[in-house]
Amino acid sequence: MEWFEANSTAFVSGLINIVIIVVVALVLRAIVGRVVDQLARRMVNSRERIDKAKTRAASRVVKQSEESRGERQRQRAGTIASVLKSVASFVIFGIAFVTILGQFGINIGPIIASAGVLGLAIGFGAQSLVQDFLSGMFMMVEDQYGVGDVIDVGDAVGTVEAVTLRITKIRDLNGGLWHVRNGEIMRVCNMNQDWANAVVELPLDYTVNLDQAKAVIQRSIDEFADNPEFAPKIIERPNISGVVGIGNGAVTVRVMVTTQPGDQWAMGRELRGHLKGSLDAAGVRVAYPLLPAAGPGAAQSG
């Protein structure tokens, strides 16, 4: 009791200081959280305005669902906001904890020095981890890709199944699941953004009348574009780009159609099948590979 009476003033003062520190930390955390949420909402709104401006500038009638695109932007902003809040909480409550230790008379100088040395050691020992986190953060901020997109990151090509700050999970065509570190992704080809092209190349026989063949192809692709099953997925009607190759007994004609992102592969398959039927019905011959009369690869008789 004598010790308490002698130190009651310092004890009450220290307790009040601790309460003040905790309250300030909680208030500061709440303010930072509100600011981060505001920034996330502004990021979503500004991204939507940029997308609309790009669409108008390109003079394209992109039929992609605005609701799904907005939902993706909100999910991305929510992920970034969650990370920033976690970092802010760690910093604010860490400083508050060290300050509270000082109120108990503990010398925080060695603690701060040890934390600095430990942070430096972790920084040197986990450079790749820091690189992965920074790359993942920039990837999310720039909206390079998201879950459901088909991307090419080099060795891995497939559909994105999960995105974190450290790794990206990609499911390839064979069903294999790739775990790619974000820090190792040097370039990304996203095949599911804004719009896509389905490219079909037709190797016609060299003796075919090109004008007649183009007329048949044009009627075929017009029928394809007017089909109610495919029309909603088409942004721009298919067109004949022209002759893109002559050789080995073939004249190659290219046809292109601009589709909704992600539909280019299915539309390409359907368009090839439709063109095959039209060419057969019109008697337009496709090219057969010419084999040499002698030497490697020569056709064998008998």
Residue pairs with C-beta under 8 A, 6 or more apart in sequence:
4 11
14 103
14 104
17 103
18 100
18 103
21 96
21 99
21 100
21 103
22 96
22 100
24 96
25 92
25 93
25 95
25 96
28 92
29 88
29 89
29 92
29 93
32 85
32 88
32 92
33 85
33 88
36 81
36 84
36 85
36 88
37 81
39 81
40 77
40 78
40 80
40 81
41 77
43 77
43 80
43 141
44 70
44 73
44 74
44 77
47 73
47 143
48 69
48 70
48 73
51 69
54 194
55 62
55 194
60 195
60 235
60 236
60 258
61 235
62 194
62 195
62 235
63 232
63 235
63 260
64 194
64 260
64 261
72 146
73 143
75 146
76 140
76 143
76 146
79 140
80 137
80 140
80 141
83 137
83 165
98 108
98 111
98 112
99 108
101 108
101 111
102 108
123 130
128 181
128 183
129 166
131 183
132 165
132 166
132 167
132 181
132 182
132 183
133 165
133 166
133 182
134 183
135 182
135 183
135 185
136 163
136 164
136 165
136 166
136 182
137 165
139 145
139 163
139 182
139 185
140 163
140 165
144 188
144 190
145 151
145 160
145 163
145 168
145 188
145 190
145 192
145 193
146 160
146 163
147 160
147 161
147 162
147 163
148 159
148 160
148 192
149 159
149 160
149 190
149 191
149 192
149 193
150 157
150 158
150 159
150 160
150 190
150 191
150 192
150 262
151 157
151 158
151 160
151 170
151 188
151 189
151 190
151 191
151 192
152 188
152 189
152 191
153 168
153 170
153 180
153 185
153 187
153 188
153 189
154 185
154 186
154 187
155 178
156 170
156 172
156 178
156 180
157 170
157 172
157 173
158 170
158 171
158 172
158 173
158 176
158 178
159 170
159 171
160 168
160 169
160 170
161 169
161 170
161 171
161 177
162 168
162 169
163 169
165 182
166 181
166 182
167 179
167 180
167 181
167 182
168 179
168 180
168 182
168 185
169 177
169 178
169 179
169 180
170 177
170 178
170 180
171 177
171 178
172 178
191 261
191 262
191 264
192 261
192 262
193 261
194 261
195 235
195 258
195 259
195 260
195 261
196 258
196 259
196 260
196 261
196 262
196 263
196 264
197 256
197 257
197 258
197 259
197 264
198 256
198 257
198 259
198 263
198 264
198 265
198 267
198 268
198 271
199 254
199 255
199 256
199 268
200 254
200 255
200 256
200 257
200 268
200 271
200 272
200 275
201 244
201 245
201 252
201 253
201 254
201 255
202 217
202 252
202 253
202 254
202 255
202 275
202 279
202 286
203 245
203 250
203 251
203 252
203 286
203 287
204 210
204 213
204 250
204 251
204 252
204 253
204 284
204 285
204 286
204 287
205 249
205 250
205 251
205 285
205 286
205 287
205 288
206 246
206 249
206 250
206 251
206 287
207 285
208 251
208 284
208 285
210 243
210 251
210 253
212 284
213 253
213 279
213 284
214 240
214 253
216 278
216 279
216 282
216 284
217 240
217 253
217 255
217 275
217 278
217 279
218 240
219 278
220 274
220 275
220 278
220 279
221 237
221 238
221 239
221 240
221 255
221 257
221 271
221 274
221 275
222 237
223 274
223 278
224 230
224 238
224 270
224 271
224 274
224 275
225 231
225 234
225 237
225 238
225 257
230 267
230 270
233 259
233 260
233 263
233 266
233 267
234 257
234 258
234 259
234 260
234 267
235 258
235 259
235 260
236 257
236 258
237 257
238 255
238 256
238 257
238 271
239 255
239 256
239 257
240 253
240 254
240 255
241 253
241 254
241 255
241 256
242 253
242 254
243 251
243 252
243 253
243 254
244 252
244 253
244 254
245 251
245 252
246 252
248 287
248 289
248 290
249 287
249 288
249 289
249 290
250 287
251 287
255 271
255 275
257 267
257 271
259 267
279 286
291 297
291 298
291 299
292 298
292 299
293 299
